[in-house]
Structure formats: C-alpha cells, structure tokens
Amino acid sequence: MTFDLVLKNGEIVFPGVGVKRGSIGITGGKIAAILDPSEAAEGARVIDCTDRWIMPGAIDPHTHVGFGAKEEDWTTESRTAALGGVTGLMTFWRSDDLAASTPGWQADGEARSVIDFGFHFGVTARRHAEDFPALAKRFGVTSLKVYLMYKGATGRAKGFDEVDDALLFAALKAGAQVKGGVVGVHCENTEVIPVFRDPVKAASRMDLGAWDDQSPGFLETENVFRVAFFGEKAGCPVNIVHMSAGESLDLVERMRGPDRPAINVETCIHYLCLTRESPLGDIGKVNPPLRSQADADRLWEGVRTGSVSTIGSDHVARKLATKGPDIWSASAGFPGIAQILPALVSEGFHKRGIAIETLAAATSANVAKLYNLPNKGQIAPGFDADLAVIDPDGKTAVTHADYPSHSDYSPYEGMTFRGSVTHTVLRGRVIAEAGALAPDLGTAGGHYMFRAN
Ligand SMILES: [Zn+2]
C-alpha cells in the first residue's frame, strides 16, 4: 500500500487502551491504515519511528490566546505549541457581545494559527448564558466557563459586575439545553480570600507560598461543592478546570454517582510538576495558586486512575516584566503549552510509572470526547492524522529561547524532562521536527474546530 506519509514501526499509543508496535499510513490528512510491523508500507515520505511512541497529538484544553499580544498570539503561541507535539488547542473567548465578536476572533485564528483550535465561551453576564443555546448552534461551541473568582470586588476591578451564583446557575441551565454542553468553572472562593490575604500581607510576606496562603486549597474545594451540587440540580455536566487542591478531588470522588451529570476534572501540568516550594518566586504566581507536594501527589493519583480526565497548560503568554515587582502585583499565570507532553512523560511515565496510554487519554482522547471535537484524539482509520512522535528517553532541556512564544520566560526554565517530541503531524503534514518548525510551515493552516450540537 502507498500512502502520503508513513510513520513506520513505532510503538503506537492507543489512548486508554495500550501500546502496540506497528506503522501508520496517512492519506489525505486522515489515518488510512494501521499496519503490523511486517506489512509493507510505502509513502511519499516515510519516517522511521523505531523505539519511539506515536501518540495522538496533544489537544490543550485550557489556553488563553490573546492575553499576550492579542491576535499575534495565534502566530507565536500556535508555533510554540507545534514544537511541543500539540496539534490542537481550546481557548477561552470572552467578550461583551459574543455574537458580534466571535467571527472576527475565529478569522484571526484561521489566518494565523498553525494548529487546530476551538473556543470555550466565557460567561461574565447573564445574557451570555441566555444566548448560549443559539450561540452554540451558530459557532459550534459546546462549552462555557464561569469565573467564580470574579465575584464581587475582584470582578468589578476587571469590569465584570454580574458574576454571582445566579450567573453560575444560569450558565448551568443553559449548558443543560445544549447537546454535549459542559460548564467549566474556575473554583476559588474570592469572598473569603481577604480573611487570609490581609494578615499574610500585613506580615509583609513576599514568598511564593504567600500566594497559596492567601487563597488556600479548601476555598477551591468549597466552590467545587457548589458547582457540582448546582450541576446536579440543573442537569448539566460540569468540569472543574485547573484543579489545584487534593481535597477538591476527594470531594469530587465522593459526589460522583451513576444517576447524576458528570463531574469532570481537569488539571494542569503546573499543579502536577510545580509546588509552592518551587524556586520560582513571582514567576510562580497563578490562580488558583501552586499548592503543596501532597496536593500534587493526590492529583497524580487522580491522573493514574482516570479521575482527573484532562490535562492542560492554562498557557498565558505575557512578558517576564509583568511577573513582578512582587508577588502581590505580579500578573497571574504563565506559559506552558509546549511542556505538556515532555513533562507528563518525564514526571508521569518515568517517575511515577503511569501508563503512557493513560497520559495520552488525558491529553487527547478525553479532551476530544469532553468537547465533541470531530475526528480528533484517536489513532484509528478515518480520524485526522494529528500525531506526536516521542522519544521516551530523549532529553528536553527547557529554555524559553527555543520557542517563538510572545512570552520571554518559562516557569520550567532550567528543568530537563526525560522525553522529547521528535515530530508533530497535523492532518498528515509534518509541522515540526527535531525541535524546529517545518520549513514549509507557512503562516496558517490551523482549522477552526466546529462542534456539532
Ligand atoms: Zn481559571
């Protein structure tokens, strides 16, 4: 058989299933055949994948494109992602008037992104929830995000004055009306934060741990209860995005049940690989905060069992200059999209013995399933040929200068992960190889992922 591209004799990682040696034949951007090692496979190009994993390309479920340099982020951050074996991203689109603004943002992405992309709509006003069923149909968006940390004064400082529990419930009701609808929530009880923040500030604390102490993990857990409980009453699946606290996962596991809507859990690589003790200073400021090693250990256990079903980066590409002058005034969030796969291979597979097919599910198949991404996240005939080839023992020494990101630092700077991405394939095209973008990459090529509902 002859194909456009053959990934030959690799260890094919089937998400959630296992690993099997073989070759993948790709034609017309789709996976055309999965062949035994003994079967002949010819192609216009053949890549020898001996001793390499062939995984589905990662789909980052949690990014903030546009927070760095507006539409330029589509260029810089999608290229950064491609170098990390990421073939798709989901980003939060927040706007007063979603109906009017979404086509332009989608067009910006189509004109600049080199990987596929989709949107979650941010709900900051009641009408966003009310309009969601119509917006979902029109734009193919089945996921919402509510920011409970923008309640009250915190939200008003950002120009949002409608964020409250009524908005949460309205969003859940709207989500329940959409086929495949899911409401993601940033869980952090912002009303209680001052009780902790005032004394920590009064003590002139400037360390990274102070950021955790001013918003301890159980303030996330408290919101998780509310979201899961209201989700059940509204009949809407929920997603606890960027879960940071071990106690939050304990609670979710107690609340889950066969007769109620799903309580999905997403975490991010920084809650697994970094802690409040990491030597990051102000760079490590993020919401929710980095927690303790015990929290990270609990989340890893959730990854191992599948209780944590998706893993992203919460990638925000701002400049290092915004990460100071102290922990209180530094911007929150940092970049990380290119580190997802190396970090999980190194810390999850090598260090903790978590099966690679489990990690692959959390970075691809589960994301595609949760967000109804068409033809994504599986290695099977007919699916888009979005693939990452990984050298399990290759070294990834992280330095921000290796990536074209708008941001000029990395919280993983200086860390060396065991595991490296050797090829990234998007719909049958090699878009990155051996740490470099493909010479014929061009300036666009990413498709908008419209999700039927
Ligand atoms: Zn958030």
Residues whose N, C-alpha, C, O or C-beta is under 5 A from the ligand:
A	BS01	ZN	H186 N287
